[in-house]
Amino acid sequence: MVKFYRGSGAGYLAGTTAVYFLLFVLRSKCGACSTKSAYFFLFKNKNLWTNNLYQIGECYYSKIKLIFIMQKILLFILLLAIPVFAYEVYAPGDYNYQKSGDKLLFVVDYSNSMGEYLEHKTKANLVRELMTRILPEISPDTKIGMRVYGHTCNLLAYNACRSSELIVPLGFANSNSILSGMSRLRPRGMTPITYSLKQAVNKDLDGFDGIKHIILLTDGGENCDESPCDYSIELVKTRRDIKIDVIAFNVHDKDDLAQLQCTADVTGGRFVEADTKAQLFRSMEEMVLPHKNVEAKIYTGG
C-alpha cells in the first residue's frame, strides 16, 4: 500500500494529474462535448463524485464504461506515483555485510623486535603462519591489502621513521601476493606506527567508499616521536569511515598499551593483547571472521 505523507506534495500531484487526464479522456471520447462542458461536469457539480455520477454519462455513452475507464486511470496514476513517492522501508536484515564488499588493510610490524623468538620461532614467522591460515578464510568479496613498517635498515632516524611500504595494494584474491611479499621481509628497523597509519588512510585507502578496516599488528609502541592515539583523535574529527583494530602482540609496556588501546577505541575498533601464538591466532580470527561493529569511545587527548 502506498502512503502519501502530508507535506510531500505527492497526493496533490497525483490528484491533479488524474483530473487533467480524465478531462483529456472525456474530451477525446466525446465529440459532442467541449472542453468547457467537460470542465463543468468535473468541477462545478458538487455531487459529481457521489450520487450524480450519471451526469458525466451524458457526455460519454455508458456510465459503466466511464467508471471502468476511471479505474484504469487511477491505477495508471498509482503506478506512476509508486516509484517516485512511495517511501522505501529499510530493515537491517536486508544488509549483507560480505556481499557489500569490505575493504581490509593489514598494517604489520616488521621492526627489529619482531625478530625475537617466541615459542621457538621468531614473532615475524608466527605472523606469517597466522596470515597463511587466515587469508584463505576471508570472504572473496573482500578487498584486502598489506602495508608493513620497520623492514629496512636506515642510519638516519628521519629515514627509519618513514620505513613503511604498501607491499600489496587493496584488491580481490590477494592472498598469494601478500604471502609472497611477506616471505622476502626481515625484521630490521624502528616502529613508525603513526606514519604508517597516515599513509594507509591518505594513500592506500584513498578512493574507496564505505567503511575501511585497518588491522594493526605490532609488538611494540611508537618510537618515532609521534602518537597514534593523538593521530586517531584528530582523524575521527573529519573521518568516520576508518576503523582501526589493534593486536598488541607480546607488548608489556603500560604506556605503549595505553596508546594502542586509544588508537582502537576512538575509531570504533577492537583492542586485543596477545602474548602467545594461540592468543594471536584467536585474536585475528575474531577480528576477521566475521567483522563486528564496535561503538567508538571518546578520548579528549593524551
C-alpha positions as CSV (number, residue, x, y, z in Angstrom):
1,M,0.0,0.0,0.0
2,V,1.3,3.4,-0.9
3,K,1.0,6.2,1.7
4,F,1.2,9.8,0.7
5,Y,2.6,11.8,3.6
6,R,1.4,15.3,4.4
7,G,3.7,17.9,3.1
8,S,5.3,15.7,0.4
9,G,3.1,17.1,-2.4
10,A,2.6,13.5,-3.7
11,G,-1.2,13.5,-3.1
12,Y,-1.7,16.9,-4.8
13,L,0.3,15.9,-7.8
14,A,-1.4,12.5,-8.2
15,G,-4.8,14.0,-7.8
16,T,-4.2,16.9,-10.2
17,T,-2.7,14.6,-12.8
18,A,-5.8,12.3,-12.5
19,V,-8.2,15.1,-13.0
20,Y,-6.4,16.5,-16.1
21,F,-6.0,13.1,-17.6
22,L,-9.7,12.5,-17.1
23,L,-10.5,15.8,-18.8
24,F,-8.4,14.7,-21.8
25,V,-10.2,11.3,-22.0
26,L,-13.7,12.9,-21.7
27,R,-12.8,15.5,-24.4
28,S,-11.3,12.9,-26.8
29,K,-14.0,10.3,-26.4
30,C,-17.0,12.7,-26.8
31,G,-17.0,14.7,-30.0
32,A,-20.3,16.5,-28.9
33,C,-18.7,17.8,-25.7
34,S,-16.4,20.8,-25.5
35,T,-13.6,21.1,-23.0
36,K,-15.6,23.7,-21.2
37,S,-18.6,21.3,-20.7
38,A,-16.2,18.5,-19.5
39,Y,-14.7,21.0,-17.1
40,F,-18.2,21.9,-15.9
41,F,-19.1,18.3,-15.1
42,L,-15.8,17.8,-13.3
43,F,-15.5,20.9,-11.2
44,K,-18.9,22.7,-11.0
45,N,-21.1,19.9,-9.9
46,K,-20.7,19.3,-6.2
47,N,-22.2,15.9,-6.3
48,L,-20.2,14.7,-9.3
49,W,-18.2,12.0,-7.4
50,T,-21.2,10.6,-5.5
51,N,-24.8,10.1,-6.4
52,N,-24.8,12.2,-9.6
53,L,-22.1,10.4,-11.5
54,Y,-24.5,9.6,-14.3
55,Q,-24.3,13.3,-15.4
56,I,-20.9,12.6,-17.0
57,G,-22.6,9.7,-18.8
58,E,-24.4,12.4,-20.9
59,C,-21.1,13.2,-22.4
60,Y,-20.0,9.6,-22.7
61,Y,-22.3,6.8,-23.9
62,S,-22.0,4.4,-20.9
63,K,-21.8,5.2,-17.2
64,I,-20.4,1.7,-16.6
65,K,-17.7,2.1,-19.1
66,L,-16.8,5.5,-17.7
67,I,-16.3,4.0,-14.3
68,F,-14.2,1.3,-15.8
69,I,-12.0,3.9,-17.6
70,M,-11.7,5.9,-14.3
71,Q,-10.5,2.8,-12.6
72,K,-7.8,2.3,-15.2
73,I,-6.8,6.0,-14.9
74,L,-6.4,5.7,-11.1
75,L,-4.4,2.5,-11.5
76,F,-2.2,4.3,-14.0
77,I,-1.6,7.2,-11.7
78,L,-0.7,4.9,-8.8
79,L,1.8,3.0,-10.9
80,L,3.4,6.3,-11.8
81,A,3.4,7.6,-8.2
82,I,4.9,4.4,-6.6
83,P,8.5,4.7,-7.8
84,V,8.6,8.4,-7.1
85,F,6.7,9.0,-4.0
86,A,6.5,5.7,-2.1
87,Y,8.8,5.6,0.9
88,E,11.2,2.7,0.8
89,V,11.5,0.8,4.1
90,Y,15.0,-0.3,5.2
91,A,15.4,-3.2,7.5
92,P,18.9,-4.0,9.0
93,G,18.3,-7.6,8.0
94,D,18.3,-6.6,4.3
95,Y,22.0,-5.7,4.5
96,N,24.5,-8.4,3.8
97,Y,27.9,-7.3,5.1
98,Q,30.0,-9.6,2.9
99,K,28.1,-9.1,-0.3
100,S,28.6,-5.3,0.1
101,G,32.4,-5.8,-0.4
102,D,34.6,-5.0,2.6
103,K,37.9,-3.1,2.5
104,L,40.6,-4.6,4.8
105,L,44.1,-3.4,5.1
106,F,46.7,-5.2,7.3
107,V,49.4,-2.9,8.8
108,V,52.1,-5.3,10.1
109,D,55.1,-4.6,12.3
110,Y,58.5,-5.7,10.9
111,S,60.7,-3.8,13.3
112,N,63.8,-5.3,14.8
113,S,62.0,-6.7,17.8
114,M,59.8,-8.9,15.6
115,G,63.0,-11.0,15.1
116,E,62.8,-12.1,18.8
117,Y,61.9,-15.7,19.5
118,L,58.6,-16.8,21.0
119,E,57.7,-20.4,21.3
120,H,60.8,-21.5,19.3
121,K,60.0,-19.2,16.3
122,T,60.6,-15.6,15.5
123,K,57.5,-13.4,16.0
124,A,57.7,-12.5,12.3
125,N,57.4,-16.2,11.4
126,L,54.5,-16.7,13.7
127,V,52.7,-13.8,12.0
128,R,53.4,-15.3,8.6
129,E,51.9,-18.6,9.8
130,L,48.9,-16.7,11.0
131,M,48.4,-15.0,7.7
132,T,48.8,-18.3,5.8
133,R,46.0,-19.7,7.9
134,I,43.7,-16.7,8.0
135,L,43.8,-15.3,4.4
136,P,42.1,-18.2,2.7
137,E,39.2,-17.9,5.1
138,I,38.4,-14.3,4.3
139,S,35.4,-13.7,2.0
140,P,36.3,-13.5,-1.7
141,D,34.1,-10.4,-1.8
142,T,36.6,-8.6,0.5
143,K,39.3,-6.4,-0.9
144,I,42.5,-7.0,1.1
145,G,46.0,-5.5,1.1
146,M,49.0,-5.1,3.3
147,R,51.4,-2.4,4.5
148,V,54.5,-3.2,6.6
149,Y,56.8,-1.0,8.5
150,G,60.3,-1.3,10.1
151,H,61.5,-3.7,7.4
152,T,64.5,-1.6,6.3
153,C,67.8,-0.6,7.9
154,N,68.5,3.2,8.0
155,L,71.3,5.1,9.6
156,L,69.3,8.3,9.9
157,A,66.3,8.5,12.2
158,Y,64.3,10.5,9.7
159,N,64.5,7.7,7.1
160,A,64.0,5.0,9.8
161,C,60.8,6.7,10.8
162,R,59.5,6.6,7.2
163,S,60.3,2.9,6.7
164,S,56.8,2.0,5.6
165,E,55.7,0.3,2.4
166,L,52.5,-0.9,0.8
167,I,53.6,-4.3,-0.4
168,V,50.2,-5.3,-1.8
169,P,47.5,-2.7,-2.7
170,L,43.9,-3.3,-1.9
171,G,42.3,-5.8,-4.2
172,F,40.5,-9.1,-4.6
173,A,42.2,-12.5,-4.3
174,N,45.4,-11.1,-2.9
175,S,46.3,-13.9,-0.5
176,N,49.2,-15.3,-2.5
177,S,50.6,-11.9,-3.3
178,I,50.6,-11.0,0.4
179,L,52.2,-14.2,1.5
180,S,54.8,-13.9,-1.2
181,G,55.6,-10.3,-0.2
182,M,55.9,-11.3,3.5
183,S,58.4,-14.0,2.6
184,R,61.0,-11.5,1.4
185,L,60.8,-9.3,4.5
186,R,63.2,-9.3,7.5
187,P,62.6,-7.5,10.9
188,R,65.2,-4.7,11.0
189,G,64.2,-1.2,11.8
190,M,62.1,1.1,14.1
191,T,58.4,1.3,14.7
192,P,56.8,4.2,12.8
193,I,53.2,3.3,13.6
194,T,51.7,6.8,13.2
195,Y,53.4,7.5,9.9
196,S,52.2,4.1,8.6
197,L,48.6,4.8,9.6
198,K,48.8,8.2,7.9
199,Q,50.0,6.6,4.7
200,A,47.3,3.9,5.0
201,V,44.5,6.4,5.4
202,N,45.7,9.1,3.0
203,K,47.1,6.9,0.2
204,D,46.3,3.2,0.5
205,L,42.6,3.6,1.2
206,D,42.0,6.8,-0.8
207,G,39.3,6.5,-3.4
208,F,37.4,3.6,-1.7
209,D,33.9,4.2,-0.5
210,G,32.2,2.8,2.6
211,I,33.9,1.7,5.8
212,K,37.6,1.0,5.6
213,H,39.0,-1.5,8.1
214,I,42.6,-1.4,9.3
215,I,44.1,-4.2,11.4
216,L,47.3,-3.0,13.1
217,L,49.5,-5.8,14.4
218,T,52.5,-4.7,16.4
219,D,54.8,-6.0,19.1
220,G,55.7,-2.5,20.5
221,G,54.6,1.1,20.7
222,E,55.5,4.1,18.6
223,N,59.2,5.1,18.8
224,C,59.3,7.8,16.2
225,D,58.2,10.8,18.4
226,E,54.6,10.6,17.3
227,S,51.4,9.4,18.9
228,P,49.0,7.0,17.1
229,C,46.4,8.0,19.8
230,D,46.7,11.7,19.1
231,Y,46.5,11.0,15.3
232,S,43.4,8.9,15.8
233,I,41.7,11.6,17.8
234,E,42.3,14.1,15.0
235,L,41.3,11.6,12.4
236,V,37.8,11.0,13.7
237,K,37.1,14.7,13.8
238,T,36.8,14.6,10.0
239,R,36.6,10.9,9.1
240,R,34.1,8.4,10.4
241,D,34.8,5.8,7.7
242,I,38.0,4.4,9.2
243,K,38.0,1.7,11.8
244,I,41.4,0.6,13.3
245,D,41.6,-2.7,15.1
246,V,44.8,-3.3,17.1
247,I,46.6,-6.5,18.2
248,A,49.3,-5.8,20.7
249,F,51.5,-8.9,20.2
250,N,53.6,-9.6,23.3
251,V,53.6,-5.9,24.4
252,H,54.0,-5.2,28.1
253,D,54.9,-1.6,28.4
254,K,51.9,0.2,30.0
255,D,52.3,3.5,28.1
256,D,52.6,1.6,24.8
257,L,49.5,-0.4,25.6
258,A,47.5,2.8,26.5
259,Q,48.5,4.4,23.2
260,L,47.5,1.4,21.2
261,Q,44.2,0.9,23.0
262,C,43.3,4.6,22.5
263,T,44.0,4.2,18.7
264,A,41.4,1.4,18.5
265,D,38.9,2.8,20.9
266,V,38.5,6.3,19.3
267,T,38.0,4.8,15.8
268,G,35.4,2.2,17.0
269,G,37.9,-0.7,16.6
270,R,38.9,-3.5,18.8
271,F,42.0,-3.7,21.0
272,V,43.4,-7.1,21.9
273,E,46.5,-8.2,23.8
274,A,48.1,-11.5,22.6
275,D,51.1,-13.0,24.4
276,T,51.1,-16.4,22.8
277,K,50.7,-18.0,19.4
278,A,47.3,-19.3,20.3
279,Q,46.1,-15.9,21.6
280,L,47.4,-14.3,18.4
281,F,45.6,-16.7,16.1
282,R,42.3,-16.4,18.1
283,S,42.5,-12.6,18.2
284,M,42.9,-12.3,14.5
285,E,40.1,-14.8,13.8
286,E,37.7,-12.8,16.0
287,M,38.6,-9.6,14.1
288,V,38.3,-11.0,10.6
289,L,35.8,-13.9,10.8
290,P,33.5,-12.1,10.7
291,H,33.9,-8.3,11.3
292,K,31.7,-6.9,14.1
293,N,30.6,-3.4,14.7
294,V,32.0,-1.7,17.8
295,E,31.0,1.7,19.2
296,A,33.7,4.3,19.4
297,K,34.8,5.6,22.8
298,I,35.5,9.3,23.3
299,Y,39.0,10.4,24.2
300,T,39.9,14.0,24.9
301,G,43.6,13.7,24.3
302,G,46.8,12.4,25.8
